[in-house]
C-alpha cells in the first residue's frame, strides 16, 4: 500500500469524468509523483479513453451495492466508502470539480499533515441552539440526536490516515445515512453527505484539525473575490461547486487549466455548468 495519494469520484455522468481528468492533470502538474485513484462507473469514464485512464495509479469501477439505497444509485454514498476503497495509507479525497494550484507545494503540505488522523474542509462551528446549516433543521436535529457539536463541513476536501477510529467513523457515517432518521434539504438528487459525517464525527470524538479550515477557494464560502494568482498562491485548490459557474470563476478555472496543460504537455478537457447536463442540479 502506497503512503499518500489522491482519490476522486466520477459517477453518473461523463461531466464528472471530465472534471476528474482536469483534477488529475493538476495533481501531475504539481508533482508527477503524486498517485491518483479514480472511483468511477462506466458513464463517468465514457469520454476518457484508455490513454487518459492509464495516467491513473488505479481505477476502481464501482459495484451497485456500494451506492444503492432504496432502489436508487446515489453516488454521494461513495464518500462513506472512501476508507474501504482508498489504496493509500494517507488519503486526500477531492471532489472532481476542484483543480489543484500548479504552484502550491502539495508534497510539503502532505508532510505537514502526517499524523493527523482525519480532517475535512469546514467553515466553522454551528451552534445547534442557533441554527445548523442550510441542510438540517435545528429543532428536528435536537429531537432526533443528542449532538454535542455541529460543524459546517465541506466534504469536497477530506484527508484521513488509517486507524480503527477513522474506519469506525466512516462506518458510522454510512449507518446514520441508512438509518434515514433525519429529514433534510435535498442535494444532487440525494441527501447531502456532510450531516452524516457530522453525526459520525460527533459520536466518535473526531473533529477537523482546524476549525475553520479552507484549503479550497470557493467564492460563495470565501465571500471575497481574489485574483487567479492570489488563489494559486494561497490555496491548495480552486472549487467549482454549485449548479453553475459565475463568469469570473470560469475564467480563473480556465487559467489554472491552461497552466496545468502547459506544465504537463497534456490538454485538459472541456467542462460546463452542471445544470446544463444534470437534471438533479437545477436548484443547487
N, C-alpha and C positions, 0 to 999 in steps of 0.2 A: 504494500500500500504506500503510495507516494505521500510525502509530508504535507504539501499545500497545493491546492488547486481551486479553480473557479468552476461553479456549476450554474447552469441556467436551464430554463424550460421553454420549449416551443411546442405547444399543443393547440389543436383546434382550428388553426388557420395558417396558411403559408406566410401571412404577415408576420407572425411571431418568429417564424424561421428566418425571415429576412432581418428582423431586429436582432435576433440571436447571432446571426452571422456578423453583423456590424460590431456587436459587443465582443465577439470572439476575436475579430481582427484588431480591435482596440486593445485587447489584452496582449496580443502578439506584438503590436506596435510599441507597447510599453516595455515588454520584456518577452522575447521569443521563447524563453524557458518556462513561462507560466503555462501549466497544463489546463485545458478547459474541457469539461464534460457537458454534453448536451443530453437532456432528458426530453424525448420527443415522441410524437405519434407520426403516422405516415403523412398526414396533412401538413404537419409542421415542417417536415423536411422535403416536401414535394418539389420545391424550387431550388434546393441546394445542390444536388448533384454529387457525384462521387468525389470529385476533386475537392470541393469545399468540405465534405464530410471527413475527408482524410486529414484535414487540419485539426480535427478534434482529438484529444487524448483518448476519449471514449464517447460513444454514442449509445445511450440506453433507450431502447424502444419500450414504451410503457405497456403494461398489461391492463386490461379493462378493470380488473379487480382493484387496482391501485387508486383509481379515481372515479369509481362508480358509486352512486348513492341514490337510492330510491328510483332506480331505473334511468338515471341521467349520468352522463360523463361530465365531470366537473374538474377541470384542470387545476383550480386553486387547491384542491385536496392534495396535490402532489407536493406542496410545500411541507405538509406534515410527514411526508415520506423521505425528506431530504437526508435525515440521519441514516436511514437504511440504504439509500441509493448512492450516496456520495462515495467515491473510491479513495477519498483522501483522509488523512489523519486530522488535518485542519482544513476546513472548507469555508470558502466565501461563496455564498449564493447571491446572484444578482438577477433582477428581473431582466428579461430580454430587451425591454425598451430603455435600457440605460446604455451609456457608452463611456468608456474609461478615458480619462485625460491622458494624452500622449506624453505629458511632461511630469505627471505626478509619479513619485517614486513608490511603485507598488511593492517591490521587493523589500524596501526599507519599512514600509507600513506593515507588511506581513510579519517581520521580525518583532516590531513593537507590540503586535497582538499576541505573540506566543505566550501561552499560559493563561489567557483569558478564555474561560470555558464557553461563554456564549455572549453575543451581543447582537443588537438589531438597531437599525436607524430608528430614531424617535424624536418627537417634538416636545418631550417633557411629560411631567405628571398631569393627570386629570384627577380632580377630587370627586369621588363618587357622590358626595353630597351636593356638588355644584354643577353636575353635568359631566357626561363621559366624553363622548365623541359624536361625530355625525352618524355613527353606525348603531349605537346602542342607547336605549332609553335608560336613564339612571334609576328610575323607580323600579322598572322591570328587572334590571340587573340586581339591585339590592334585595328584591323579593325572591330572586332565584338562587343567587350565590352569595356567600359570605366572603366578600373580596376586600383584602387589606389595602391593595394599591392598584391603580389603573394607569397605564402609560399610553400615550398617543403614539402607537407603534407604526412603523412603515416597513413592511416585510420585503420591500424591493432590495434590501441590503441586509443579509444575515451572515454573521460569522460564528462558527462553532468548532469546538475541538471534541474529540471522542472521550466520553466518560459515561458512567452509568447514570449520573444525574441528568446530563443533557439528553441522553437517549430516552429516559423516562419522561422528560418534559415534552419531547416530540410525540411520544406515545400518548401522553395525556391530552395534548392538543387535539389529536385525532379523535380521542374518546369524547372530549367535550363537543367536538363538531358533530359526531354521530349521535350523541345524546339528543341534540336538536331541541334543547330546552329554552334557548334564548332568542326571542324574536329580534330581528334587526333589519336595517335597511339593506336592500339587495344591491349587489355589485357584480357586474360581468356575468349576469345570469345565475349567480350563486350568492352565498353569504361571504362577506369578506373574512379572510383568514386571521387578521390581527386580533379580533376579540378572543378567539380560541387560544391563540398563543398567550394572550394576556392572562386568561384563566389558568393555563398550564404553568406559566411562569410564576404566578401568584401562589399556586398550590405547592410548587417545588422550591420556593425561595430563591428564584433566579431573576436577575434584572440586567438590563444593558449595562455595560461597563461605564458608560457616560450617559447622563440624562440632563439635558437633551444631547443627542448625537446626530450630526448632519453630515455624513460623508458624501452625499449626493446633492447636487443643486437641482431643485425643482421650484420653479418660480412661485406657484401658489403657496408653498410652505415657507420659502425664504422671504417672500413679500418685498423683495428688493431686487431691482434689475441689476445685473452685473454683466460686464462685457465677456466675450468669449475667452479672452486672455486671462481675465481675473478668475473665471470659473476653472480654467485649466490649471492655474497656479494654486488655487485654494481648495479645490475639491477633488476627491478621488474620481468622481464620475458625474455625468450630466444625465438627468432623467427626463423622459418624455411621457410621464404618467398622465392619465386623463384621456378623454374621448377624442380630443382634437389638439392640434399643435398651434399655439399662437405664432404669428409670422416671425416675431423677433427670436423666439426659441427655435423655430425651424431653421433659421439662418445660423444659429450657434451650433446646432446639431450638424448641419451641413459642413460647417467649417471644421469641426472636430473629425467628422467622417473623411473629409479631404486630407487632413493631416495624417490620419490613420492609413489611408490608401497610399499616400506618398511614402510613408515610412516602411510599409510592408511590401510595396510594389504590387499589391493585390487590390482590385476595385471593391468598394463596398456595394451594397445592394440598395435599390430604391425602397423607401418606406412611405407610409402615408398615415392619414388620420384614421384612428381605429373606428370611428363612427361611419366611415365610408365602406368598411369591409365587414364589420361585426355587428349583427343586429342587437346583441346584448350590450353594446357600448354606445347607445344612443343618448343616454342620460348622464352617465358619469364617465 
